[in-house]
């Protein structure tokens, strides 16, 4: 199930935002979408594998991640620093900032790395409009991701029957590395192919649902 995930050290802020997005999903009958809220990880390197493992398709960051009025530990980085780590791995991944510090110089200097930087009050004044943008960007990411998985499926089938060229084998490894897959995962070819066919079917179903929703807008 695709997810919009909110990263904010303040539980009150992220819970309010989560409820707003959930209410939109319910109103729009988007049953196959989910929104999560999490406190910041201690290490920036933890985000990349976590995003892939949890089917996150849109990420929302606060800028000040060190205010931490209710959590047990604080972190030593800001949203404007976290975005650099994420972009090292995920160039086209949808990332938004929703913050009380939208004019912060450090955040503004990273403007090109975000899909959009929103002031918190501005977001809530047009929440439905912005959430619809999140869904559209998530759809584009899903479609792009779907193409990669389709190519992986094609190449892995050729590899399974011994028809893959050296170039195709290298291409497959590159695609796997881009999705953070280990070579261990393709030892059982039949199970591996079945896993990706299930993912493709899931993404196809979701893409149809999103298109139907956006046609109503």
N, C-alpha and C positions, 0 to 999 in steps of 0.2 A: 504494500500500500504506500503510495507516494506521500511524502510528508513535507510540510513547511515547518522549519525549526527556528525557534527564537533563542538567542544566546544573550543573557543579561544577568548580571550578578544580583540585581534587585528582584526578589521574588514577586513583590507587589506589582512592579512594572510588567514583568513578563507574563504574569497570570492574567492581568487585565487585557493585554494584547492577545493572548491565547484565546480568551473567552470571546473577544470581538471577532476573531477569525472563525472560531467554531460556530458562532451564531450565523455568520455569513454562509458557511458550509451547509448548515441546517436549512436556512432560508432558501438557498439555491439548490438544495437536494443533491449535494455532492457527497454521496455516501462513501465513495472510495478514496476520499482524501482525509488526511489526519494532520493535526498541528501538535507539535511538541514544544515544551519550553525546558531549557536546561541552564544550569549555572555554568560559568566558564570552566574549561578543563585547565589543570595546572600547566600542562605543556601544549604549546600550539601544534606540535607534531601529532597530537592525538586526534585532531579533527578530521584529517583526510580519510583514514580508514573508517572512522566512525560514521562519516557521512555516507560512504558507500555501503557499509554494512546495514544501515538503517533506512535505506531508500529515500534519503532526503533529496528533494528536487529544488527547494528554495530555502535560502538561509537569510535570517534577519539578525543583524548585529546591533548592539548598543555600542557607543564609543567609549564611555567610561565604564570599564569592567572592574574597577578597583574600589568602588564605593562600598559595596558588600556590607549592607546593614543587617542582614539576617543569615548569611551563609557562614560556614565555619572557617573557610580559608579564603584568602584573597589571591589575586594573580598579579603579575608584574608587567602586563601588556594591555594595550588598548585595542579597540576594534580596528583602528587604522593600522595597527601592526599585524593583527590577525589576518586581515584581508590579503596581505602580502604572502603569508604562508599558504593560504588557500589557493591563491592564483599560481603559485609554483606548481601545483598539481592539477588544478581545475581551471582552465582558461575561460571557458564559456559558462561556467556554473552560475546560476542566478543568485546574487548576493545583494541585499539591501541593508541600509543603515536606517534605523528609526531611533532617534535620540533627542535628548534635550540640548545637546551640544552640537547641533548641525553646522554651526559656524566655527567650530574649533579648527584652528589653523592646521593641526596635524591631520585631522579628518579631511578637510578640504584639499589638502595636498595629495590625497589618495583618491580623489573624486573619480578619475578615469578607471579605477579598479572596481568600483561599485556600479551596479545597474542604476541605482538611484540613492541619494542621501535625503532623508525626510526628517523634518522637525516633527516631534511627537504630536504637538497640537495640530499641525497641518495634516498629519495622517488621519487623526480621529475626525477631523472636519469633513473628510472625503473618504472615509474608510472603505466603503463598498467599491469605489472607483480604484483605489490603490490595491485592494485585495484581488480585484479582477485582473490588474496588471501582473500581480504575483502569479496568478493562475496561468496567464498567457505565457509568461516567461518560463514557467514550469513545463508547460506543454511543449515549447520549443526545445527545451533541454531533453525531455522525454523522447521526442521524435529523433533528435540527434543521437541520443543514447541507443534508441531502438535500431538505428542504422548500423551502429557499431556492433551491437549484439547479433544482428542479422549477418554481418560480414564474418564475425567470429564463428557463427553456426556453419556458414558455407565452407570456410577454411577448415574447420575442425572435422567436418564430414569428409572432405578430401583427404585430410591427414589420416583419418581413421581407416580409410580403404587403401592408403598408400599412393594416392594420386597427387599429393601436394608437391609443388616444386620447392626448391630451396628458398626462392624469393617469397613464396606464399607461407612457408613455415616461419620465416623471419617476420613477415607481416603479422602472422597470428600471435607470435610472441610479443611483438610490440603492442598489439591491441590488448593483450592480456595484462601486460605491465601497466598500460594506461588505465585499466580498470582495477588495478591492485590485486591481480590474481596470481597465485603461486603456481609453479609448474606441477606441483603435487596434485592440483585439482583436475588435471587432464589425464591422469594415469588411467582412470576408468572412463574410457571414451563414451560408452553407452550412457552412463550416469551423467557425465558431463554434458552431453548433447541434450539429454532429457531436461536437465536443469535449465539450460538456456532456452529451450523451446517453451518451457513453462513461463519464463520471464518475458519472452517475446509475445506470447499469448496475452499475458497480463497487461503489457504496455499497449498492445493493439486495442484491447477493450477499454483501457483508460483513455487513450487518445480519442476514441469515438465519443466517449462520455463528455470529455472536455469540449470537443468541437460542437456537440449538441448544446452544451451550456452556453458557449460563447455566441452561438447564433441567436440566442435570445436577447443578447446585450445590444 
